[in-house]
Every structure is written in structure tokens, then in C-alpha cells.
Amino acid sequence: MANINKFSPVSPDTFLKAGSDMALAKFGHLNTIVDAYNTLDTAVTAFSPSVGALKANTITESTTGNGVKIIGQELNIVSGSISSVTLTTQQSGSVILMDRAAGITFTLPIATSSTVGMYYDFVVTTTVTSNGYKVITGAATEFLIGGYTSVDTDSSNAVAVFIGNGSSHISVNMTSASTNATGGILGTKLRFTCLSTTRWMVEGIVQGAGTVATAFATT
């Protein structure tokens, strides 16, 4: 940006009634502002970023590796998992699909002071038919609190609420046993949020069958 010039009286001027009105001192306060602007303008013009611009519609992860990546405001989807998966902090905020009928065990990242606040959404898109869908904390000292609503989908549509005790529960294990009584049926959705280095919050709705039972477990 170009500098702007200082103010200076010009004749004739209908607002100037006396010779003393022509004194440059009358413009001193304005010229102080002009000087400040011109100094700022020079500083801005001299600024040169040391890195290239971010890609369009992209927020990259932080330099510590604990940030999130959002592309075009779309959530990251994790799908096609094998039987055992350890999630990463970089996947925080992702939707994790439970899409393997033979079951998947997901291990959450170990919680640290710098990763408090990370969260994961698990959605069952394929009903589990053997083994189970399990989400377990990364350390035996990290416990589950909160709870979820479980719905019997096969007959009575009975509803039950199951709560994590925060002292021994370290996993949610939805197995195919007893006609999926503990859940794992298409449409289940659970969110796990890291509240501290020792606690995760669980919330959501589990689709079960038969006499629904808790999926909170100590192993």
C-alpha cells in the first residue's frame, strides 16, 4: 500500500477565517495519525511469510501431531478395518465404521495431558455375527464413565440404560452371543471422549436383541 501525504492548508478555503487558521500546527494531530499509518504501512509491506499458503479448504494437523484434519468440512471416515486396530490421536474426530461381520477390536490412544478432548464416533454399519465389536482404552488405568441407551430391536423394543462405573470398566464389548444381547446391530452409534488421563466418557444408542444386557466390561 502507498503512503498517504500529510495535511496542508490550501487557499482559498471558506472555512479559514483568519491568517492564524493557516498555521500548520492546526493539522498536527492529523499528521501524527498519518505518520503512524505510514509507519504501519511500511511494516506490513515488508512482511513476507516463511511458509506457503495452506491448501484450499484444508486445515492441517498441528506440529505436535495432536491436531485434526478437516477437508471441505467433511468428517474423516475410517472403514475397512481388520480384526484389531489401534487408533491414533490424529484420527480424533473421525467416524469409525464397525463394518466387519466377524468383529473388530478398537484400542483407543493412551490418554495424555495434551490429548485430553480427543473423541471418536463409532457407527455399526454391518451387524456383527461372530466375535464382537469392542472398544477398549489404551491403558488399564483409564476407565469409562457415562452411559448409553440400549434398544431391543427384535421383538419388544424394550429400552435399557447402561452406565460405566468409572473404576473398573475399561471397554465396551458388543458380542454376537445370545442374539446380540449386548449390541453390535446395524445402526448402533457410540462416542468416546477423553476427559482426563484416567477417564473417557461414553454416550450413544446401542441396537441390541433379545434381553438386552450391558456391554461395559473390565477387560
mmCIF file of the C-alpha atoms, coordinates in Angstrom:
data_MODEL
# 
_entry.id   MODEL 
# 
loop_
_atom_site.group_PDB 
_atom_site.id 
_atom_site.type_symbol 
_atom_site.label_atom_id 
_atom_site.label_alt_id 
_atom_site.label_comp_id 
_atom_site.label_asym_id 
_atom_site.label_entity_id 
_atom_site.label_seq_id 
_atom_site.pdbx_PDB_ins_code 
_atom_site.Cartn_x 
_atom_site.Cartn_y 
_atom_site.Cartn_z 
_atom_site.occupancy 
_atom_site.B_iso_or_equiv 
_atom_site.pdbx_formal_charge 
_atom_site.auth_seq_id 
_atom_site.auth_comp_id 
_atom_site.auth_asym_id 
_atom_site.auth_atom_id 
_atom_site.pdbx_PDB_model_num 
ATOM 1   C CA . MET A 1 1   ? 0.000   0.000   0.000  1.00 0.00 ? 1   MET A CA 1 
ATOM 2   C CA . ALA A 1 2   ? 1.189   3.506   -0.790 1.00 0.00 ? 2   ALA A CA 1 
ATOM 3   C CA . ASN A 1 3   ? 1.810   6.101   1.888  1.00 0.00 ? 3   ASN A CA 1 
ATOM 4   C CA . ILE A 1 4   ? -0.620  8.981   2.272  1.00 0.00 ? 4   ILE A CA 1 
ATOM 5   C CA . ASN A 1 5   ? 0.505   12.628  2.285  1.00 0.00 ? 5   ASN A CA 1 
ATOM 6   C CA . LYS A 1 6   ? 0.334   14.929  5.280  1.00 0.00 ? 6   LYS A CA 1 
ATOM 7   C CA . PHE A 1 7   ? -2.370  17.571  5.542  1.00 0.00 ? 7   PHE A CA 1 
ATOM 8   C CA . SER A 1 8   ? -1.545  21.113  4.451  1.00 0.00 ? 8   SER A CA 1 
ATOM 9   C CA . PRO A 1 9   ? -3.952  24.092  4.209  1.00 0.00 ? 9   PRO A CA 1 
ATOM 10  C CA . VAL A 1 10  ? -4.788  25.348  0.724  1.00 0.00 ? 10  VAL A CA 1 
ATOM 11  C CA . SER A 1 11  ? -6.287  28.733  -0.149 1.00 0.00 ? 11  SER A CA 1 
ATOM 12  C CA . PRO A 1 12  ? -8.901  29.820  -0.826 1.00 0.00 ? 12  PRO A CA 1 
ATOM 13  C CA . ASP A 1 13  ? -10.778 27.879  1.852  1.00 0.00 ? 13  ASP A CA 1 
ATOM 14  C CA . THR A 1 14  ? -14.133 29.170  3.077  1.00 0.00 ? 14  THR A CA 1 
ATOM 15  C CA . PHE A 1 15  ? -13.532 27.603  6.498  1.00 0.00 ? 15  PHE A CA 1 
ATOM 16  C CA . LEU A 1 16  ? -10.395 29.682  7.111  1.00 0.00 ? 16  LEU A CA 1 
ATOM 17  C CA . LYS A 1 17  ? -11.477 32.967  8.663  1.00 0.00 ? 17  LYS A CA 1 
ATOM 18  C CA . ALA A 1 18  ? -8.173  34.390  9.880  1.00 0.00 ? 18  ALA A CA 1 
ATOM 19  C CA . GLY A 1 19  ? -4.487  34.213  8.983  1.00 0.00 ? 19  GLY A CA 1 
ATOM 20  C CA . SER A 1 20  ? -3.778  32.243  12.106 1.00 0.00 ? 20  SER A CA 1 
ATOM 21  C CA . ASP A 1 21  ? -6.049  29.491  10.814 1.00 0.00 ? 21  ASP A CA 1 
ATOM 22  C CA . MET A 1 22  ? -3.448  28.761  8.147  1.00 0.00 ? 22  MET A CA 1 
ATOM 23  C CA . ALA A 1 23  ? -0.862  27.604  10.674 1.00 0.00 ? 23  ALA A CA 1 
ATOM 24  C CA . LEU A 1 24  ? 0.307   24.046  10.007 1.00 0.00 ? 24  LEU A CA 1 
ATOM 25  C CA . ALA A 1 25  ? 0.008   23.421  13.737 1.00 0.00 ? 25  ALA A CA 1 
ATOM 26  C CA . LYS A 1 26  ? -3.754  23.209  13.201 1.00 0.00 ? 26  LYS A CA 1 
ATOM 27  C CA . PHE A 1 27  ? -3.119  19.910  11.383 1.00 0.00 ? 27  PHE A CA 1 
ATOM 28  C CA . GLY A 1 28  ? -0.619  18.499  13.864 1.00 0.00 ? 28  GLY A CA 1 
ATOM 29  C CA . HIS A 1 29  ? -2.975  15.911  15.374 1.00 0.00 ? 29  HIS A CA 1 
ATOM 30  C CA . LEU A 1 30  ? -3.959  14.653  11.912 1.00 0.00 ? 30  LEU A CA 1 
ATOM 31  C CA . ASN A 1 31  ? -0.363  14.461  10.736 1.00 0.00 ? 31  ASN A CA 1 
ATOM 32  C CA . THR A 1 32  ? 0.531   12.400  13.792 1.00 0.00 ? 32  THR A CA 1 
ATOM 33  C CA . ILE A 1 33  ? -2.067  9.877   12.661 1.00 0.00 ? 33  ILE A CA 1 
ATOM 34  C CA . VAL A 1 34  ? -0.665  9.989   9.127  1.00 0.00 ? 34  VAL A CA 1 
ATOM 35  C CA . ASP A 1 35  ? 2.865   9.293   10.403 1.00 0.00 ? 35  ASP A CA 1 
ATOM 36  C CA . ALA A 1 36  ? 1.617   6.324   12.434 1.00 0.00 ? 36  ALA A CA 1 
ATOM 37  C CA . TYR A 1 37  ? -0.257  4.931   9.427  1.00 0.00 ? 37  TYR A CA 1 
ATOM 38  C CA . ASN A 1 38  ? 2.719   5.294   7.107  1.00 0.00 ? 38  ASN A CA 1 
ATOM 39  C CA . THR A 1 39  ? 4.966   3.515   9.612  1.00 0.00 ? 39  THR A CA 1 
ATOM 40  C CA . LEU A 1 40  ? 2.466   0.660   9.878  1.00 0.00 ? 40  LEU A CA 1 
ATOM 41  C CA . ASP A 1 41  ? 2.086   0.505   6.107  1.00 0.00 ? 41  ASP A CA 1 
ATOM 42  C CA . THR A 1 42  ? 5.843   0.099   5.682  1.00 0.00 ? 42  THR A CA 1 
ATOM 43  C CA . ALA A 1 43  ? 5.905   -2.722  8.252  1.00 0.00 ? 43  ALA A CA 1 
ATOM 44  C CA . VAL A 1 44  ? 3.042   -4.563  6.556  1.00 0.00 ? 44  VAL A CA 1 
ATOM 45  C CA . THR A 1 45  ? 4.580   -4.166  3.114  1.00 0.00 ? 45  THR A CA 1 
ATOM 46  C CA . ALA A 1 46  ? 7.868   -5.596  4.381  1.00 0.00 ? 46  ALA A CA 1 
ATOM 47  C CA . PHE A 1 47  ? 6.175   -8.696  5.850  1.00 0.00 ? 47  PHE A CA 1 
ATOM 48  C CA . SER A 1 48  ? 6.899   -11.918 3.971  1.00 0.00 ? 48  SER A CA 1 
ATOM 49  C CA . PRO A 1 49  ? 5.548   -15.298 5.161  1.00 0.00 ? 49  PRO A CA 1 
ATOM 50  C CA . SER A 1 50  ? 8.146   -18.003 5.682  1.00 0.00 ? 50  SER A CA 1 
ATOM 51  C CA . VAL A 1 51  ? 5.875   -20.822 4.552  1.00 0.00 ? 51  VAL A CA 1 
ATOM 52  C CA . GLY A 1 52  ? 3.496   -21.346 1.675  1.00 0.00 ? 52  GLY A CA 1 
ATOM 53  C CA . ALA A 1 53  ? -0.241  -20.851 1.961  1.00 0.00 ? 53  ALA A CA 1 
ATOM 54  C CA . LEU A 1 54  ? -2.447  -23.691 3.178  1.00 0.00 ? 54  LEU A CA 1 
ATOM 55  C CA . LYS A 1 55  ? -4.261  -25.706 0.564  1.00 0.00 ? 55  LYS A CA 1 
ATOM 56  C CA . ALA A 1 56  ? -7.794  -24.586 -0.206 1.00 0.00 ? 56  ALA A CA 1 
ATOM 57  C CA . ASN A 1 57  ? -10.394 -25.829 2.285  1.00 0.00 ? 57  ASN A CA 1 
ATOM 58  C CA . THR A 1 58  ? -7.795  -27.699 4.320  1.00 0.00 ? 58  THR A CA 1 
ATOM 59  C CA . ILE A 1 59  ? -6.709  -27.436 7.943  1.00 0.00 ? 59  ILE A CA 1 
ATOM 60  C CA . THR A 1 60  ? -3.587  -29.471 8.570  1.00 0.00 ? 60  THR A CA 1 
ATOM 61  C CA . GLU A 1 61  ? -2.690  -31.184 11.830 1.00 0.00 ? 61  GLU A CA 1 
ATOM 62  C CA . SER A 1 62  ? -0.677  -29.223 14.354 1.00 0.00 ? 62  SER A CA 1 
ATOM 63  C CA . THR A 1 63  ? 3.095   -29.557 14.591 1.00 0.00 ? 63  THR A CA 1 
ATOM 64  C CA . THR A 1 64  ? 2.699   -31.665 17.737 1.00 0.00 ? 64  THR A CA 1 
ATOM 65  C CA . GLY A 1 65  ? 0.777   -34.285 15.784 1.00 0.00 ? 65  GLY A CA 1 
ATOM 66  C CA . ASN A 1 66  ? -2.272  -33.980 18.014 1.00 0.00 ? 66  ASN A CA 1 
ATOM 67  C CA . GLY A 1 67  ? -4.470  -31.838 15.804 1.00 0.00 ? 67  GLY A CA 1 
ATOM 68  C CA . VAL A 1 68  ? -7.309  -32.717 13.463 1.00 0.00 ? 68  VAL A CA 1 
ATOM 69  C CA . LYS A 1 69  ? -7.634  -32.638 9.702  1.00 0.00 ? 69  LYS A CA 1 
ATOM 70  C CA . ILE A 1 70  ? -10.809 -31.254 8.152  1.00 0.00 ? 70  ILE A CA 1 
ATOM 71  C CA . ILE A 1 71  ? -11.151 -31.337 4.375  1.00 0.00 ? 71  ILE A CA 1 
ATOM 72  C CA . GLY A 1 72  ? -14.013 -29.303 2.967  1.00 0.00 ? 72  GLY A CA 1 
ATOM 73  C CA . GLN A 1 73  ? -15.802 -29.518 6.331  1.00 0.00 ? 73  GLN A CA 1 
ATOM 74  C CA . GLU A 1 74  ? -16.246 -33.275 5.905  1.00 0.00 ? 74  GLU A CA 1 
ATOM 75  C CA . LEU A 1 75  ? -15.610 -35.720 8.729  1.00 0.00 ? 75  LEU A CA 1 
ATOM 76  C CA . ASN A 1 76  ? -12.857 -38.256 8.258  1.00 0.00 ? 76  ASN A CA 1 
ATOM 77  C CA . ILE A 1 77  ? -14.239 -41.793 7.813  1.00 0.00 ? 77  ILE A CA 1 
ATOM 78  C CA . VAL A 1 78  ? -12.265 -44.853 8.933  1.00 0.00 ? 78  VAL A CA 1 
ATOM 79  C CA . SER A 1 79  ? -13.536 -48.026 7.273  1.00 0.00 ? 79  SER A CA 1 
ATOM 80  C CA . GLY A 1 80  ? -12.435 -51.455 6.111  1.00 0.00 ? 80  GLY A CA 1 
ATOM 81  C CA . SER A 1 81  ? -10.649 -52.256 9.371  1.00 0.00 ? 81  SER A CA 1 
ATOM 82  C CA . ILE A 1 82  ? -9.039  -55.597 10.152 1.00 0.00 ? 82  ILE A CA 1 
ATOM 83  C CA . SER A 1 83  ? -9.780  -57.601 13.289 1.00 0.00 ? 83  SER A CA 1 
ATOM 84  C CA . SER A 1 84  ? -7.625  -55.433 15.554 1.00 0.00 ? 84  SER A CA 1 
ATOM 85  C CA . VAL A 1 85  ? -6.941  -51.705 15.222 1.00 0.00 ? 85  VAL A CA 1 
ATOM 86  C CA . THR A 1 86  ? -5.119  -49.202 17.430 1.00 0.00 ? 86  THR A CA 1 
ATOM 87  C CA . LEU A 1 87  ? -6.461  -45.731 16.762 1.00 0.00 ? 87  LEU A CA 1 
ATOM 88  C CA . THR A 1 88  ? -4.186  -42.686 16.625 1.00 0.00 ? 88  THR A CA 1 
ATOM 89  C CA . THR A 1 89  ? -4.550  -39.209 18.080 1.00 0.00 ? 89  THR A CA 1 
ATOM 90  C CA . GLN A 1 90  ? -4.566  -37.840 14.530 1.00 0.00 ? 90  GLN A CA 1 
ATOM 91  C CA . GLN A 1 91  ? -7.826  -39.732 13.940 1.00 0.00 ? 91  GLN A CA 1 
ATOM 92  C CA . SER A 1 92  ? -9.614  -37.833 16.710 1.00 0.00 ? 92  SER A CA 1 
ATOM 93  C CA . GLY A 1 93  ? -12.939 -36.505 15.418 1.00 0.00 ? 93  GLY A CA 1 
ATOM 94  C CA . SER A 1 94  ? -13.270 -39.347 12.910 1.00 0.00 ? 94  SER A CA 1 
ATOM 95  C CA . VAL A 1 95  ? -16.266 -41.559 12.314 1.00 0.00 ? 95  VAL A CA 1 
ATOM 96  C CA . ILE A 1 96  ? -15.069 -45.127 12.830 1.00 0.00 ? 96  ILE A CA 1 
ATOM 97  C CA . LEU A 1 97  ? -17.155 -47.687 10.935 1.00 0.00 ? 97  LEU A CA 1 
ATOM 98  C CA . MET A 1 98  ? -17.783 -51.053 12.506 1.00 0.00 ? 98  MET A CA 1 
ATOM 99  C CA . ASP A 1 99  ? -18.210 -52.785 9.192  1.00 0.00 ? 99  ASP A CA 1 
ATOM 100 C CA . ARG A 1 100 ? -16.771 -56.278 9.618  1.00 0.00 ? 100 ARG A CA 1 
ATOM 101 C CA . ALA A 1 101 ? -19.278 -59.033 10.439 1.00 0.00 ? 101 ALA A CA 1 
ATOM 102 C CA . ALA A 1 102 ? -16.501 -61.072 12.058 1.00 0.00 ? 102 ALA A CA 1 
ATOM 103 C CA . GLY A 1 103 ? -15.920 -58.262 14.563 1.00 0.00 ? 103 GLY A CA 1 
ATOM 104 C CA . ILE A 1 104 ? -13.220 -55.670 15.293 1.00 0.00 ? 104 ILE A CA 1 
ATOM 105 C CA . THR A 1 105 ? -11.353 -54.660 18.437 1.00 0.00 ? 105 THR A CA 1 
ATOM 106 C CA . PHE A 1 106 ? -10.502 -50.942 18.532 1.00 0.00 ? 106 PHE A CA 1 
ATOM 107 C CA . THR A 1 107 ? -7.925  -49.743 21.048 1.00 0.00 ? 107 THR A CA 1 
ATOM 108 C CA . LEU A 1 108 ? -8.125  -46.069 21.949 1.00 0.00 ? 108 LEU A CA 1 
ATOM 109 C CA . PRO A 1 109 ? -4.909  -43.993 22.109 1.00 0.00 ? 109 PRO A CA 1 
ATOM 110 C CA . ILE A 1 110 ? -3.281  -43.702 25.523 1.00 0.00 ? 110 ILE A CA 1 
ATOM 111 C CA . ALA A 1 111 ? -4.541  -40.501 27.101 1.00 0.00 ? 111 ALA A CA 1 
ATOM 112 C CA . THR A 1 112 ? -2.048  -37.766 27.980 1.00 0.00 ? 112 THR A CA 1 
ATOM 113 C CA . SER A 1 113 ? -2.433  -34.206 29.212 1.00 0.00 ? 113 SER A CA 1 
ATOM 114 C CA . SER A 1 114 ? -2.016  -32.968 25.645 1.00 0.00 ? 114 SER A CA 1 
ATOM 115 C CA . THR A 1 115 ? -4.637  -35.303 24.166 1.00 0.00 ? 115 THR A CA 1 
ATOM 116 C CA . VAL A 1 116 ? -7.487  -34.587 26.588 1.00 0.00 ? 116 VAL A CA 1 
ATOM 117 C CA . GLY A 1 117 ? -10.516 -33.646 24.477 1.00 0.00 ? 117 GLY A CA 1 
ATOM 118 C CA . MET A 1 118 ? -9.945  -36.100 21.634 1.00 0.00 ? 118 MET A CA 1 
ATOM 119 C CA . TYR A 1 119 ? -13.042 -38.072 20.633 1.00 0.00 ? 119 TYR A CA 1 
ATOM 120 C CA . TYR A 1 120 ? -14.159 -40.838 18.284 1.00 0.00 ? 120 TYR A CA 1 
ATOM 121 C CA . ASP A 1 121 ? -17.592 -41.731 16.893 1.00 0.00 ? 121 ASP A CA 1 
ATOM 122 C CA . PHE A 1 122 ? -18.230 -45.433 16.283 1.00 0.00 ? 122 PHE A CA 1 
ATOM 123 C CA . VAL A 1 123 ? -21.054 -46.463 13.968 1.00 0.00 ? 123 VAL A CA 1 
ATOM 124 C CA . VAL A 1 124 ? -22.159 -50.032 13.231 1.00 0.00 ? 124 VAL A CA 1 
ATOM 125 C CA . THR A 1 125 ? -22.831 -50.358 9.507  1.00 0.00 ? 125 THR A CA 1 
ATOM 126 C CA . THR A 1 126 ? -22.650 -54.182 9.428  1.00 0.00 ? 126 THR A CA 1 
ATOM 127 C CA . THR A 1 127 ? -24.248 -56.250 12.179 1.00 0.00 ? 127 THR A CA 1 
ATOM 128 C CA . VAL A 1 128 ? -21.649 -58.378 13.950 1.00 0.00 ? 128 VAL A CA 1 
ATOM 129 C CA . THR A 1 129 ? -22.271 -62.125 13.527 1.00 0.00 ? 129 THR A CA 1 
ATOM 130 C CA . SER A 1 130 ? -19.225 -63.597 15.251 1.00 0.00 ? 130 SER A CA 1 
ATOM 131 C CA . ASN A 1 131 ? -16.823 -62.418 17.934 1.00 0.00 ? 131 ASN A CA 1 
ATOM 132 C CA . GLY A 1 132 ? -17.804 -58.805 18.624 1.00 0.00 ? 132 GLY A CA 1 
ATOM 133 C CA . TYR A 1 133 ? -17.240 -55.087 18.256 1.00 0.00 ? 133 TYR A CA 1 
ATOM 134 C CA . LYS A 1 134 ? -15.037 -53.950 21.115 1.00 0.00 ? 134 LYS A CA 1 
ATOM 135 C CA . VAL A 1 135 ? -13.658 -50.531 22.076 1.00 0.00 ? 135 VAL A CA 1 
ATOM 136 C CA . ILE A 1 136 ? -11.047 -50.622 24.842 1.00 0.00 ? 136 ILE A CA 1 
ATOM 137 C CA . THR A 1 137 ? -8.952  -47.926 26.490 1.00 0.00 ? 137 THR A CA 1 
ATOM 138 C CA . GLY A 1 138 ? -5.227  -47.773 25.808 1.00 0.00 ? 138 GLY A CA 1 
ATOM 139 C CA . ALA A 1 139 ? -4.254  -48.369 29.438 1.00 0.00 ? 139 ALA A CA 1 
ATOM 140 C CA . ALA A 1 140 ? -5.712  -50.349 32.333 1.00 0.00 ? 140 ALA A CA 1 
ATOM 141 C CA . THR A 1 141 ? -5.748  -47.140 34.387 1.00 0.00 ? 141 THR A CA 1 
ATOM 142 C CA . GLU A 1 142 ? -8.161  -45.396 32.001 1.00 0.00 ? 142 GLU A CA 1 
ATOM 143 C CA . PHE A 1 143 ? -11.802 -46.040 32.898 1.00 0.00 ? 143 PHE A CA 1 
ATOM 144 C CA . LEU A 1 144 ? -15.182 -45.463 31.270 1.00 0.00 ? 144 LEU A CA 1 
ATOM 145 C CA . ILE A 1 145 ? -17.939 -43.286 32.674 1.00 0.00 ? 145 ILE A CA 1 
ATOM 146 C CA . GLY A 1 146 ? -21.195 -42.039 31.161 1.00 0.00 ? 146 GLY A CA 1 
ATOM 147 C CA . GLY A 1 147 ? -23.531 -44.477 29.512 1.00 0.00 ? 147 GLY A CA 1 
ATOM 148 C CA . TYR A 1 148 ? -25.753 -45.325 26.575 1.00 0.00 ? 148 TYR A CA 1 
ATOM 149 C CA . THR A 1 149 ? -29.318 -46.321 25.781 1.00 0.00 ? 149 THR A CA 1 
ATOM 150 C CA . SER A 1 150 ? -29.782 -49.882 24.545 1.00 0.00 ? 150 SER A CA 1 
ATOM 151 C CA . VAL A 1 151 ? -32.804 -50.804 22.440 1.00 0.00 ? 151 VAL A CA 1 
ATOM 152 C CA . ASP A 1 152 ? -34.191 -54.309 21.846 1.00 0.00 ? 152 ASP A CA 1 
ATOM 153 C CA . THR A 1 153 ? -34.821 -54.294 18.086 1.00 0.00 ? 153 THR A CA 1 
ATOM 154 C CA . ASP A 1 154 ? -36.147 -57.809 17.501 1.00 0.00 ? 154 ASP A CA 1 
ATOM 155 C CA . SER A 1 155 ? -39.393 -58.007 19.472 1.00 0.00 ? 155 SER A CA 1 
ATOM 156 C CA . SER A 1 156 ? -40.449 -55.830 22.395 1.00 0.00 ? 156 SER A CA 1 
ATOM 157 C CA . ASN A 1 157 ? -38.347 -52.758 21.609 1.00 0.00 ? 157 ASN A CA 1 
ATOM 158 C CA . ALA A 1 158 ? -37.566 -52.624 25.309 1.00 0.00 ? 158 ALA A CA 1 
ATOM 159 C CA . VAL A 1 159 ? -35.186 -49.861 26.344 1.00 0.00 ? 159 VAL A CA 1 
ATOM 160 C CA . ALA A 1 160 ? -32.466 -50.022 28.998 1.00 0.00 ? 160 ALA A CA 1 
ATOM 161 C CA . VAL A 1 161 ? -29.705 -47.645 30.097 1.00 0.00 ? 161 VAL A CA 1 
ATOM 162 C CA . PHE A 1 162 ? -26.241 -48.980 30.957 1.00 0.00 ? 162 PHE A CA 1 
ATOM 163 C CA . ILE A 1 163 ? -23.613 -46.977 32.826 1.00 0.00 ? 163 ILE A CA 1 
ATOM 164 C CA . GLY A 1 164 ? -19.824 -47.170 33.031 1.00 0.00 ? 164 GLY A CA 1 
ATOM 165 C CA . ASN A 1 165 ? -18.681 -47.343 36.656 1.00 0.00 ? 165 ASN A CA 1 
ATOM 166 C CA . GLY A 1 166 ? -15.515 -45.282 36.210 1.00 0.00 ? 166 GLY A CA 1 
ATOM 167 C CA . SER A 1 167 ? -13.485 -47.636 38.388 1.00 0.00 ? 167 SER A CA 1 
ATOM 168 C CA . SER A 1 168 ? -13.167 -50.989 36.622 1.00 0.00 ? 168 SER A CA 1 
ATOM 169 C CA . HIS A 1 169 ? -14.875 -50.704 33.227 1.00 0.00 ? 169 HIS A CA 1 
ATOM 170 C CA . ILE A 1 170 ? -12.261 -50.250 30.503 1.00 0.00 ? 170 ILE A CA 1 
ATOM 171 C CA . SER A 1 171 ? -14.163 -51.442 27.434 1.00 0.00 ? 171 SER A CA 1 
ATOM 172 C CA . VAL A 1 172 ? -17.480 -51.661 25.641 1.00 0.00 ? 172 VAL A CA 1 
ATOM 173 C CA . ASN A 1 173 ? -17.754 -55.135 24.150 1.00 0.00 ? 173 ASN A CA 1 
ATOM 174 C CA . MET A 1 174 ? -20.764 -55.796 21.917 1.00 0.00 ? 174 MET A CA 1 
ATOM 175 C CA . THR A 1 175 ? -20.733 -59.501 21.082 1.00 0.00 ? 175 THR A CA 1 
ATOM 176 C CA . SER A 1 176 ? -22.839 -61.723 18.854 1.00 0.00 ? 176 SER A CA 1 
ATOM 177 C CA . ALA A 1 177 ? -23.576 -64.042 21.797 1.00 0.00 ? 177 ALA A CA 1 
ATOM 178 C CA . SER A 1 178 ? -27.212 -64.501 22.879 1.00 0.00 ? 178 SER A CA 1 
ATOM 179 C CA . THR A 1 179 ? -28.535 -62.990 19.646 1.00 0.00 ? 179 THR A CA 1 
ATOM 180 C CA . ASN A 1 180 ? -26.575 -59.777 20.102 1.00 0.00 ? 180 ASN A CA 1 
ATOM 181 C CA . ALA A 1 181 ? -27.952 -59.021 23.551 1.00 0.00 ? 181 ALA A CA 1 
ATOM 182 C CA . THR A 1 182 ? -25.083 -56.611 24.232 1.00 0.00 ? 182 THR A CA 1 
ATOM 183 C CA . GLY A 1 183 ? -25.471 -54.857 20.881 1.00 0.00 ? 183 GLY A CA 1 
ATOM 184 C CA . GLY A 1 184 ? -23.489 -54.699 17.672 1.00 0.00 ? 184 GLY A CA 1 
ATOM 185 C CA . ILE A 1 185 ? -26.532 -54.434 15.425 1.00 0.00 ? 185 ILE A CA 1 
ATOM 186 C CA . LEU A 1 186 ? -26.739 -52.106 12.431 1.00 0.00 ? 186 LEU A CA 1 
ATOM 187 C CA . GLY A 1 187 ? -27.454 -48.525 13.483 1.00 0.00 ? 187 GLY A CA 1 
ATOM 188 C CA . THR A 1 188 ? -25.525 -48.528 16.768 1.00 0.00 ? 188 THR A CA 1 
ATOM 189 C CA . LYS A 1 189 ? -23.627 -45.295 17.430 1.00 0.00 ? 189 LYS A CA 1 
ATOM 190 C CA . LEU A 1 190 ? -21.262 -44.525 20.326 1.00 0.00 ? 190 LEU A CA 1 
ATOM 191 C CA . ARG A 1 191 ? -18.995 -41.574 21.073 1.00 0.00 ? 191 ARG A CA 1 
ATOM 192 C CA . PHE A 1 192 ? -15.902 -41.919 23.266 1.00 0.00 ? 192 PHE A CA 1 
ATOM 193 C CA . THR A 1 193 ? -14.466 -38.618 24.581 1.00 0.00 ? 193 THR A CA 1 
ATOM 194 C CA . CYS A 1 194 ? -11.226 -38.303 26.546 1.00 0.00 ? 194 CYS A CA 1 
ATOM 195 C CA . LEU A 1 195 ? -11.956 -36.244 29.678 1.00 0.00 ? 195 LEU A CA 1 
ATOM 196 C CA . SER A 1 196 ? -8.673  -36.729 31.502 1.00 0.00 ? 196 SER A CA 1 
ATOM 197 C CA . THR A 1 197 ? -5.669  -39.043 31.618 1.00 0.00 ? 197 THR A CA 1 
ATOM 198 C CA . THR A 1 198 ? -7.793  -41.574 33.528 1.00 0.00 ? 198 THR A CA 1 
ATOM 199 C CA . ARG A 1 199 ? -11.344 -41.141 32.206 1.00 0.00 ? 199 ARG A CA 1 
ATOM 200 C CA . TRP A 1 200 ? -13.287 -41.472 28.976 1.00 0.00 ? 200 TRP A CA 1 
ATOM 201 C CA . MET A 1 201 ? -16.942 -40.504 28.503 1.00 0.00 ? 201 MET A CA 1 
ATOM 202 C CA . VAL A 1 202 ? -19.245 -42.901 26.626 1.00 0.00 ? 202 VAL A CA 1 
ATOM 203 C CA . GLU A 1 203 ? -22.572 -41.846 25.128 1.00 0.00 ? 203 GLU A CA 1 
ATOM 204 C CA . GLY A 1 204 ? -24.893 -43.034 22.392 1.00 0.00 ? 204 GLY A CA 1 
ATOM 205 C CA . ILE A 1 205 ? -27.501 -45.587 21.357 1.00 0.00 ? 205 ILE A CA 1 
ATOM 206 C CA . VAL A 1 206 ? -26.867 -49.316 21.022 1.00 0.00 ? 206 VAL A CA 1 
ATOM 207 C CA . GLN A 1 207 ? -29.092 -51.581 18.939 1.00 0.00 ? 207 GLN A CA 1 
ATOM 208 C CA . GLY A 1 208 ? -29.416 -54.993 20.583 1.00 0.00 ? 208 GLY A CA 1 
ATOM 209 C CA . ALA A 1 209 ? -31.701 -58.004 20.532 1.00 0.00 ? 209 ALA A CA 1 
ATOM 210 C CA . GLY A 1 210 ? -33.260 -60.459 22.938 1.00 0.00 ? 210 GLY A CA 1 
ATOM 211 C CA . THR A 1 211 ? -32.944 -59.405 26.561 1.00 0.00 ? 211 THR A CA 1 
ATOM 212 C CA . VAL A 1 212 ? -30.528 -56.506 26.177 1.00 0.00 ? 212 VAL A CA 1 
ATOM 213 C CA . ALA A 1 213 ? -27.547 -56.502 28.529 1.00 0.00 ? 213 ALA A CA 1 
ATOM 214 C CA . THR A 1 214 ? -24.649 -54.220 29.332 1.00 0.00 ? 214 THR A CA 1 
ATOM 215 C CA . ALA A 1 215 ? -21.615 -54.177 27.064 1.00 0.00 ? 215 ALA A CA 1 
ATOM 216 C CA . PHE A 1 216 ? -19.411 -52.438 29.648 1.00 0.00 ? 216 PHE A CA 1 
ATOM 217 C CA . ALA A 1 217 ? -16.592 -54.799 30.596 1.00 0.00 ? 217 ALA A CA 1 
ATOM 218 C CA . THR A 1 218 ? -13.472 -54.944 32.748 1.00 0.00 ? 218 THR A CA 1 
ATOM 219 C CA . THR A 1 219 ? -11.221 -56.494 30.096 1.00 0.00 ? 219 THR A CA 1 
# 
